[in-house]
Amino acid sequence: MENRNISFSPPDISELEIQEVCDALRSGWITTGPRVKEFEKRLANDVHT
């Protein structure tokens, strides 16, 4: 049987995304808090619920 490798592409993560993650970690709010509330609000708006 021939071994085949599947090439992975490197992640496409912007500096802004890295900064947002760092800011969230520094805030002490990871699973709850204002960022989660804002995410939930935007997601609900996007899916019309």
KESE-812571 format. One line per field, with one value per residue (C-alpha): chain; x, y, z. Coordinates in Angstrom, 3 decimals. Example, Ala and Ser with C-alpha at 12.3 -4.5 7.8 and 13.67 -1.06 7.14 Angstrom:
2
c <- (A  A)
x <- (12.300  13.670)
y <- (-4.500  -1.060)
z <- (7.800  7.140)
//
This chain:
49
c <- (A  A  A  A  A  A  A  A  A  A  A  A  A  A  A  A  A  A  A  A  A  A  A  A  A  A  A  A  A  A  A  A  A  A  A  A  A  A  A  A  A  A  A  A  A  A  A  A  A)
x <- (0.000  1.336  1.708  0.169  0.688  -1.979  -0.441  -1.734  -1.801  -0.553  -3.231  -4.335  -4.461  -4.224  -2.444  -5.846  -7.114  -3.989  -4.422  -8.094  -7.185  -4.432  -6.822  -9.418  -6.858  -5.519  -9.039  -9.557  -12.855  -12.483  -15.767  -18.147  -18.229  -18.670  -16.953  -19.117  -22.265  -21.280  -20.510  -23.864  -25.682  -23.992  -24.497  -28.195  -28.514  -26.702  -28.950  -32.090  -33.037)
y <- (0.000  3.416  6.038  9.359  12.578  15.204  18.645  21.058  24.752  27.104  28.889  32.275  34.304  38.067  40.304  41.710  38.213  37.506  40.804  40.055  36.666  38.235  40.934  38.326  36.262  39.315  40.384  37.250  36.539  33.421  31.489  34.190  37.930  40.874  39.361  36.249  38.353  40.428  37.264  35.723  38.928  39.127  35.417  35.642  38.604  36.752  33.681  35.762  34.395)
z <- (0.000  -0.954  1.777  0.896  2.743  2.950  2.954  5.527  4.872  7.549  9.564  8.289  11.503  11.346  13.837  14.833  15.676  17.722  19.570  20.299  21.783  23.893  25.109  26.069  27.970  29.792  30.775  32.858  31.101  28.978  29.011  30.202  30.283  27.952  24.901  25.048  25.424  22.392  20.377  21.322  20.384  16.982  16.282  17.157  14.812  12.006  12.269  12.856  16.272)
//
